[in-house]
């Protein structure tokens, strides 16, 4: 039975390592290499990866020793801002069946930019993706699989922790900025949702994955309770009453105590469990409803705790691979009796 392992990993500022000759950073890069090779996924979606084609080529050839190759645009078309790029890298044998969906097609289906109205404000403003979603198209086992790599812009507000502790007008100003950031990010996942809904106008059972870091925090529960502003994941998954379009979560049936990818002390909600799930893989119902020649079985999604922890336990803090743990899922060829 043929299998395909998919892994999403935020590697934490890989672009700062690729050109560095600093011995500490080189030690960290060596640990990242070890983690990727031990996970041994067929497809990686790397977040906070390197900027530009030249660097990802060097990362695959010099660091990963050509065991993986980047899936690149044919016209250098990514629409990614900043230095934290999204890259799909695949094992060599998959490259001939892999391609990146042109951003022009995505924009035609979902929109390049959109109007945003902030909380209680009738005046709107334009918004667009800071890091445009990257879509890997992979023909595998007579099935078109689409993997949407997503890294929404951070909700981080400069000086937020200090303002929260000071209280008064400073705290109120921080809350306003935080809500504004959440509204913008929610429209980003709504835009991804629009692309997915468009695919359902073209194909009855599209095989689509969404993976990446949604940056859903800090103060997630606080903002939900006080301002009725719900998390990004709920907006991305869709309407449960449109069940055929609803996205399943890869970790839905994963052990509760292991369903986390970051250790993060929430300064807004200090009683919140510091084990936070920020990294996700979701997928359409077609992969579990017996409509395709491939399927995802129960317990196929997991966080790579063991590999990540074993590698980092033997390294000093400066050489730890990332502050995020990888999330994986296994897709299988459907067997017939």
C-alpha positions, 0 to 999 in steps of 0.5 A: 500500500502506497503512503504519502507523509505530509509535514508542516513546520515553522522552522523559526527564522531560517533565513537568518541561518542560511548565510551565517558563519556563526558557529552557534547558528551553524549548529542549529542548522545542523539540528534542523537538517537532522530533524527534517531527515528523521521525520522523513516526510514526502512533502514538507511545508516550511514556514519562516523559511528562506527568502528567494529561490537561490536560498531555498536551492542552497538549503536543499542542496547544501543542507539537505544534500539533495534529498529534497527539492523545492517546488518553484514557480515557473515565473518567480511568482510568489507574492511573499513579503518580508524574509519569512517565506513559505516553501514546499519541498518534496522528495526527488521522485515527486517533483515531476508530478508537483507544481505551484499554482500561479498566484494569479489563478488564486487571486482570480478565484479568491480576490487579490485584496478586499475591504475590511471594516474594523470593529463598529466602524462603517469606514472600510480599508483595503487589506491583502495577504502579507504572505500570499498563500502558496499552493502545491498541486501534486498528482498522486495516485490518480488524484489531484491533491492541493496543499495550501501553505498558510502563515497569517500575519502575526497578532503581535503588538509592539509593547503589548505585554508592558501595556497590558500590565500597566492597565488604564489607557495604555491597556485600552490602546493595546486591546484596540490594536490587538482587535484590529490585528485579529480582524485583519487576520480573520479576513485573511482566512476568510479569503482562503475559505473563498478559494476553497469554496470556489473549488467546490464550484468546479469539482464535487469532491476536491482534495484540499489541505490547508496547513501552517501557522495561524498565529492564533494568540495571545489572549485567544479566549479573552478576546472571544469572551469579552469581544465575541471575536472568535479564533481563526481556526473556526473561521477557516474550517467553515460552516458545519451545516455545509458539511461537505465543505467543512474541513477536518482537523488532522489532530481531531483524534490525536491524544488531548495532552499531546495536541500542542505545538508551542510552549507559550506563557500567555501574559493576557491569560496567565492561567491558560495552559502554556501548551498551545496549538498554533500549527495545523493541518486541515483537509476536505471531507473527500479524503474520508468519505470514500469518494477518492482512490486515496484516504486518511484513516483514523489516527493518521495525524500527529505532532512530531514530539518525539523526534523534535524533543530527542534532537533538541534535548542533546543541544544547548538552547541556542541550537534548538531547531525551532520554537514550533513542533512539526505536525504530520499526517499520512495519506494512504492509497485506498485498498480494495477487497 
